[in-house]
Amino acid sequence: MKSIADLEKIRQKTLSAVNLRRESEGTRIVVGMATCGIAAGARPVMNAFIDEIGKRNMLNVVVAQTGCIGMCRYEPIVEVTLPGQEKVTYVHVKPEMVARIVSEHVVNGNPVVEYTIGAAEK
C-alpha cells in the first residue's frame, strides 16, 4: 500500500465482500449468545461452527450471533436456516455435535432430528 488511493481500493473490495455475504441467499447459522447462552456454553459452540465452516471452506454460510432467543432452559440454542427451507432450532448444543450438524444438515440438507427442539420437548 503506497497511497490513499490504494487504501481506498482495499476498503471498497472489503465492503463489496461484506455486502455480498449480507445479501447472499446462503445458509445462516445463528447462535444464541445472551448471558444464559454464554453461561450454558454457547461460546465454544459458536467457535466450533466457525472452525467447521472454515475447514470446509464454505463461503455461502454465515455464522452469526444473536441475543436472547427466549428459551433459556434449552441453551445453547442454534438456529440453522437453509435457502428455501424452514428454520431448524437445535437445543442443548455441544461443540462435539457441530460437525454432525454441519455435515448432515448444512451440507446434505437433512436436519439432525434428535438434536432439535421438537425432540427435546417429547
C-alpha positions in Angstrom: 0.0 0.0 0.0 1.6 3.2 -1.2 -1.2 5.8 -1.2 -4.6 6.8 0.0 -5.9 5.5 -3.3 -4.5 2.0 -2.6 -6.2 2.1 0.8 -9.5 3.1 -0.8 -9.3 0.2 -3.3 -8.8 -2.2 -0.4 -11.7 -0.6 1.5 -14.0 -0.9 -1.5 -13.0 -4.5 -2.1 -13.7 -5.4 1.5 -17.0 -3.6 1.6 -18.1 -5.4 -1.5 -17.3 -8.8 0.0 -19.1 -7.9 3.2 -22.2 -6.8 1.3 -22.2 -9.9 -0.8 -22.3 -12.0 2.4 -25.1 -10.0 3.8 -27.2 -10.1 0.7 -26.5 -13.7 -0.3 -29.2 -16.3 -0.1 -26.9 -18.7 1.6 -27.2 -20.7 4.8 -27.4 -18.8 8.1 -26.3 -20.4 11.4 -27.3 -18.2 14.4 -26.0 -19.0 17.9 -27.8 -17.5 20.9 -25.2 -15.5 22.8 -27.2 -13.8 25.6 -25.9 -14.3 29.1 -27.9 -17.5 29.5 -26.5 -19.0 26.3 -22.9 -18.0 27.2 -23.3 -19.5 30.7 -24.5 -22.7 29.2 -21.6 -23.0 26.8 -22.6 -21.1 23.6 -19.2 -19.5 23.0 -17.3 -22.8 22.4 -20.3 -23.9 20.2 -20.0 -20.8 18.1 -16.3 -21.3 17.8 -16.8 -24.9 16.7 -19.2 -23.8 14.0 -16.8 -21.1 12.7 -14.0 -23.7 12.7 -16.0 -26.3 10.9 -17.3 -23.9 8.3 -13.8 -22.6 7.8 -12.3 -26.1 7.5 -14.8 -26.9 4.8 -14.2 -23.5 3.1 -18.0 -22.9 2.9 -18.2 -19.3 1.7 -22.0 -19.4 1.3 -22.6 -20.0 5.0 -22.8 -17.1 7.5 -22.3 -17.8 11.2 -23.8 -15.1 13.4 -24.7 -14.5 17.0 -27.9 -13.1 18.4 -29.1 -12.1 21.9 -31.8 -13.9 23.9 -33.9 -16.4 21.9 -36.2 -16.8 24.9 -35.9 -20.4 25.9 -33.1 -20.4 28.5 -33.6 -23.9 29.6 -32.7 -25.2 26.1 -29.4 -23.2 25.8 -27.1 -23.3 24.0 -29.5 -22.8 21.1 -28.5 -22.7 17.4 -30.8 -21.9 14.5 -30.0 -23.1 11.0 -31.7 -21.7 8.0 -31.0 -23.1 4.6 -32.2 -21.3 1.5 -35.9 -22.0 0.7 -36.4 -24.1 3.9 -37.9 -23.6 7.3 -35.6 -22.6 10.2 -34.4 -25.6 12.3 -33.7 -24.9 16.0 -31.1 -27.1 17.7 -31.0 -27.2 21.6 -28.5 -28.2 24.2 -25.8 -28.0 21.5 -22.3 -29.0 22.5 -19.2 -28.5 20.4 -18.9 -32.2 19.6 -22.4 -32.0 17.9 -21.3 -29.3 15.5 -19.5 -31.5 12.9 -22.6 -33.7 12.5 -25.0 -30.7 12.2 -22.8 -29.2 9.5 -22.3 -32.5 7.7 -25.8 -33.8 7.7 -27.9 -30.6 7.8 -25.8 -27.8 6.3 -24.1 -29.9 3.6 -26.7 -32.5 2.9 -30.0 -30.8 3.9 -31.1 -33.4 6.4 -31.7 -31.9 9.9 -30.3 -33.9 12.8 -33.8 -34.5 14.3 -32.6 -35.8 17.7 -30.8 -32.5 18.4 -33.8 -30.3 17.6 -36.3 -28.6 20.0 -39.0 -31.0 18.8 -37.1 -34.0 20.0 -36.3 -32.2 23.3 -39.9 -31.5 24.1 -41.0 -35.1 23.8 
